[in-house]
Amino acid sequence: IEYLRQLGVLDESDPSMPCVIIPNYLNMHANCFNVSSFYDLCCIDACEDLFGHLESTIQAPHATPEEIISLVSALPSAHVPGSRTLSAMLVAKLHEIAEQHEGHVPLHGRLFAQWMHFAYPRDCPYPHVSGTTKLMTDHEWSEETGMKASYTRDEMKRFIESSPNSSGPTASDGEDEDDSMCSATMWVHEEELVDAVNGQAPPKIWPRIQSGLRVCACLAVLLVSCSVIRSFGLQAVEMLAGAAGADMLHAKMAKLGLVDAKGSKLLL
């Protein structure tokens, strides 16, 4: 039990009946095989495919709760059917995350990974807060603590027989499975972003600032264009003024209000 607790594999929201979090157990480092000095052979993380689908569809580091709800509701896994209706508790938790991030949910944060665990409890691991667990192999655990990291078959049998008879936590009284799993003790309101700068959604005022900057840029281009046209016009007048009949040209242009009476200034 102590070894599993150290690895973050146990759900102890009910201290009288600790349960194993299946995806955490399957993906723990102790289950990997050391096949080379360069890499280990581990179980495939089924949650990566689910995250990959969301990333390729959203194509942004964050999304609105409505976008995520629409995608996840239609996204099946090996243990969850597609085209489902998410529970009211899951929807509420997702909006809670968005409230902390200017109305958007960062896809690469601890809170959304936690939400994905409750949405896909048998596919996505539960993300513990950093520093509360420690990844160790059974050999490293035994060396550090002097305790055994595994039970023999007889020891497991005695442990089961000595435990109180229970089938474990179940959804009851009309409560959805997702709602029963989103318990107050299991849901931790602590965010950890992979990229704390670019992973955040832009502030709500930023789109207005961008619009203002675009307007200013357009006005600047317009002013420069007018200045260039005026300069070319003045040069053209000077060239024509140097040719024969310049006085007559100046007189006509002055009559039309295009130049001043002396013909030295373009009136635009």
C-alpha positions, 0 to 999 in steps of 0.5 A: 500500500505504501509503495502504491501511495508513493507512486500516486496509484491510490484513490483514498478519497474514502480512507476506509476503502482505498482503490487503485486508479487503473490508468495510473497503475498501468502507466506507472514506471514500475510496470515498464521493462528496461530493455535497453540502456537507452529506453524502457518499454512501457504500456501505451497511454490510451489518453494520448490518442484522446488528447491528440484528437483534441489538439488536432481539431482545436489547433490552439493551446486553449479552447472555450468550454463549449468547444471542448464539450462538443468534441468530448461528447462525440469522442469515444474511447475503448471504455467510453461510448461516443455521442454521449451527454456529459454529466452536469458535474463535468460541465460545471467543473469545465466552466470552473477551469475556464473562469480561472483563465479568462473564459478559456480552458488551457489544454496543457494544464493540470486542471484539464488533465484532471477533468479528462480523467473524470471524463475518461476514468479508465483511459486517462490517469489522474494528475497529482499535484507536483511533489505529492508523488515520487516515481520509483521502481520497485527496486529503488523503493526497496533500497530506499525504505527497506520494505518489500514492494510486492506481495506473494500470492499467499500474502495477497490472499490474506490481505483480501480476506482481512479486508472488509467486504465491499464491492468498492465505490459505486454510483447510487441513488440515481447519481451518474458515475461521473458525478460520483467520481468528481468528489470534493476530495479527489478534485483539487483546484490547483493549476499547473501549466506546461507553458505558463506564458503561451498556454494562457488564453489572451486577456479579454481586453486584448482583442480590442487592443488588436482592433485598435492597432489595426485601425491605427495601422490602416490610418498610417498607411493612408496618410503615407499614401496621401503624402506620396501622391501629393509629392508626385503631383507637385513634381509633375506640376514643376516639370510641366511648369518648366515646359512651354506654356507654363504660365497658361498651365498655371493659370488653368490649374489655379482656376481649378483650385489645384495650385496656388496663384504662384503655382508653387504649391499643390492644393490637395 
